Amino acid sequence: MKNRLDLGWIDIEKKADEVAIRIRNLIFEKPYIRLFGIARGGIIAAILVSKQLERLKISSILVTNPEEADIVIDDIIDTGQTKKRCERYKAIFLALVDKTKEESLKNTWVSFPWERMNNEQGPTDNIRRLIEYIGDDPNREGLKETPDRVIRSYEKLYGGYKQDPADIIKVFEDDSCDEMVVVKNIQFYSTCEHHMLPFFGKAHIAYIPDGRVIGVSKLIRILEIYTRRLSIQERIVQQITSALEKYLLPRGAACVLEGQHFCMTSRGVEKQDSIMITSSLTGSFKESVETRNEFLKMIRR
């Protein structure tokens, strides 16, 4: 889950001043600069920037049509989609907070004081907006507490972002162990990053020790770390074998996922019984046909 940063009015005033200084450094051969604020937070941001421009002895006015603006202002650039939509205007796009340029904010939920004044609950308010967007009433009895429940469910569904294999892997030295270790038929649940729809199924993980072993439950925990994120099945198998290679230094590692995807069964081609199989093989599993066949035979029994 994301960290949260609650900006106060002093923080906002400082950021508005920084935007005003950036505008001052631009060349405008006009008696005043025309500002347009993106609804909702961008309107407040534009007003604050206008006041800071006044402090810098620069005249500005707020316009209601972005096509008339010299500067389009928003409160935040998050994914950059709003900025991209505004490219059709001839105006320069600026924001109080630009997460695409501030590395420290990339995994942070930024909260503005006007959101909190309106009793908005950060991400839960966005869930309400989504409910409205699909055509339902977030205030009706069955949906009143849904945004809260959704955000709480994210703690589990996307809990992998808060975990790192380095924190859970404990390696044991054991020179007597040199045969294949396989854990098969592990149930997994994940979320497709393309449509934010679930995919789930069975995982099979194996490695060949080279004097080092780990507890069997740790193989499952590594799987949980990478599946409990927005991802694609092809990447997960690579991440699991890479983690085993990095921390266990085995003779080889293998991972196979068999998954059913809601983006393929509930939408799109709507093929209900389709199963996607992905694999990642390293070391002996990749180099030796005999080893690879032994692994595949074991997980098919």
FENUR-V259566 format. One record per residue. N is the residue number from 0. SS is DSSP state (helix for helix, strand for strand, loop for the rest). PSI is psi in degrees with one decimal (999 if undefined). Layout:
[[N SS PSI] [N SS PSI]]
This chain:
[[0 loop 156.2] [1 loop 151.1] [2 strand 165.8] [3 strand 135.7] [4 strand 112.4] [5 strand 107.1] [6 loop 138.2] [7 loop 176.2] [8 helix -33.4] [9 helix -41.9] [10 helix -43.1] [11 helix -41.8] [12 helix -40.0] [13 helix -42.9] [14 helix -36.1] [15 helix -37.2] [16 helix -40.4] [17 helix -40.5] [18 helix -41.3] [19 helix -39.9] [20 helix -39.3] [21 helix -40.4] [22 helix -39.5] [23 helix -33.9] [24 loop -8.8] [25 loop 156.5] [26 loop 117.8] [27 loop 117.3] [28 loop 61.2] [29 loop 154.6] [30 loop -24.4] [31 loop 159.0] [32 strand 132.3] [33 strand 122.4] [34 strand 138.0] [35 strand 128.8] [36 strand 129.9] [37 loop 128.8] [38 loop 140.8] [39 loop -47.7] [40 helix -27.4] [41 helix -27.5] [42 helix -45.8] [43 helix -41.7] [44 helix -41.2] [45 helix -38.8] [46 helix -43.5] [47 helix -40.3] [48 helix -39.2] [49 helix -40.7] [50 helix -37.7] [51 helix -34.3] [52 helix -38.9] [53 helix -39.4] [54 helix -30.3] [55 loop 10.1] [56 loop 34.8] [57 loop 126.6] [58 loop 140.5] [59 strand 157.8] [60 strand 155.2] [61 strand 129.2] [62 loop 157.4] [63 loop -3.1] [64 loop 119.7] [65 helix -24.0] [66 helix -17.3] [67 helix -6.7] [68 loop 150.0] [69 loop -35.3] [70 strand 128.6] [71 strand 129.8] [72 strand 136.3] [73 strand 166.2] [74 strand -32.4] [75 strand 142.5] [76 strand 111.5] [77 loop -81.0] [78 loop -18.4] [79 loop 2.0] [80 helix -40.2] [81 helix -43.5] [82 helix -41.4] [83 helix -39.1] [84 helix -25.6] [85 helix 3.0] [86 helix -20.4] [87 helix -16.9] [88 loop 157.7] [89 loop 1.5] [90 loop 159.5] [91 strand 137.2] [92 strand 123.0] [93 strand 156.4] [94 strand 156.9] [95 strand -39.6] [96 strand 128.1] [97 strand 96.7] [98 loop -18.8] [99 loop -16.5] [100 loop -11.8] [101 loop 98.1] [102 helix -38.5] [103 helix -16.1] [104 helix 0.2] [105 loop -33.8] [106 loop 34.0] [107 strand 135.3] [108 strand 118.6] [109 strand 123.7] [110 strand 132.2] [111 loop 151.1] [112 helix -33.5] [113 helix -25.3] [114 helix -44.2] [115 helix -32.1] [116 helix -31.5] [117 loop 14.7] [118 loop 26.0] [119 loop 149.7] [120 loop 37.0] [121 loop -121.2] [122 helix -30.5] [123 helix -33.2] [124 helix -34.1] [125 helix -35.1] [126 helix -40.4] [127 helix -42.0] [128 helix -38.4] [129 helix -40.4] [130 helix -42.0] [131 helix -39.3] [132 helix -39.4] [133 loop -5.9] [134 loop 15.2] [135 loop 174.4] [136 loop 110.0] [137 loop -10.3] [138 loop -2.6] [139 loop 160.7] [140 helix -47.9] [141 helix -15.5] [142 helix -5.6] [143 loop -42.8] [144 loop 2.7] [145 helix -46.4] [146 helix -40.7] [147 helix -44.8] [148 helix -39.7] [149 helix -47.1] [150 helix -39.2] [151 helix -37.0] [152 helix -28.1] [153 helix -27.8] [154 helix -36.9] [155 helix -48.7] [156 helix -34.7] [157 loop 27.2] [158 helix -15.4] [159 helix -22.6] [160 helix -24.3] [161 helix 2.5] [162 loop 154.2] [163 loop 134.9] [164 helix -32.8] [165 helix -26.7] [166 helix -18.1] [167 helix -16.2] [168 loop 121.4] [169 loop 119.3] [170 strand 138.0] [171 strand 132.9] [172 strand 128.6] [173 loop 99.5] [174 loop -15.0] [175 loop -12.7] [176 loop 110.8] [177 loop 12.8] [178 loop 159.9] [179 strand 135.3] [180 strand 124.4] [181 strand 132.3] [182 strand 120.3] [183 strand 166.9] [184 strand 39.7] [185 strand 123.1] [186 strand 137.7] [187 strand 153.9] [188 strand 133.8] [189 strand 178.7] [190 strand 125.1] [191 strand 129.8] [192 loop -13.9] [193 loop -37.5] [194 loop -0.6] [195 loop 41.5] [196 loop 153.5] [197 strand 150.5] [198 strand 146.7] [199 strand 166.3] [200 strand -141.2] [201 strand 144.7] [202 strand 147.2] [203 strand 123.4] [204 strand 138.3] [205 strand 156.7] [206 strand 158.2] [207 strand 112.6] [208 loop 151.2] [209 loop 59.0] [210 loop 3.8] [211 strand 134.5] [212 strand 164.4] [213 strand 160.2] [214 loop 143.8] [215 helix -34.3] [216 helix -24.8] [217 helix -29.1] [218 helix -40.3] [219 helix -37.2] [220 helix -36.5] [221 helix -42.6] [222 helix -44.2] [223 helix -39.0] [224 helix -44.3] [225 helix -24.7] [226 helix -25.7] [227 loop 50.0] [228 loop 167.1] [229 strand 125.1] [230 strand -174.1] [231 loop 152.2] [232 helix -36.2] [233 helix -36.0] [234 helix -37.2] [235 helix -45.0] [236 helix -37.6] [237 helix -40.8] [238 helix -39.5] [239 helix -48.1] [240 helix -34.1] [241 helix -40.6] [242 helix -42.4] [243 helix -42.5] [244 helix -41.6] [245 helix -45.3] [246 helix -23.6] [247 helix -23.3] [248 loop 54.0] [249 loop 174.7] [250 loop -21.1] [251 strand 157.5] [252 strand 151.6] [253 strand 146.4] [254 strand 132.1] [255 strand 131.3] [256 strand 136.7] [257 strand 111.9] [258 strand 146.6] [259 strand 133.5] [260 strand 123.4] [261 helix -28.6] [262 helix -13.3] [263 helix -22.3] [264 helix -33.1] [265 loop -7.6] [266 loop -175.0] [267 loop -123.7] [268 loop -17.8] [269 loop 52.8] [270 loop 106.2] [271 loop -35.2] [272 loop 10.5] [273 loop 139.8] [274 loop 130.1] [275 strand 131.1] [276 strand 126.6] [277 strand 152.2] [278 strand 156.7] [279 strand 126.6] [280 strand 136.6] [281 loop 163.1] [282 loop -130.1] [283 helix -32.7] [284 helix -30.7] [285 helix -35.2] [286 helix -28.8] [287 loop 118.2] [288 helix -38.7] [289 helix -44.4] [290 helix -43.2] [291 helix -44.1] [292 helix -36.2] [293 helix -43.8] [294 helix -49.2] [295 helix -35.3] [296 helix -39.9] [297 helix -37.8] [298 helix -11.1] [299 helix -6.4] [300 loop 999]]
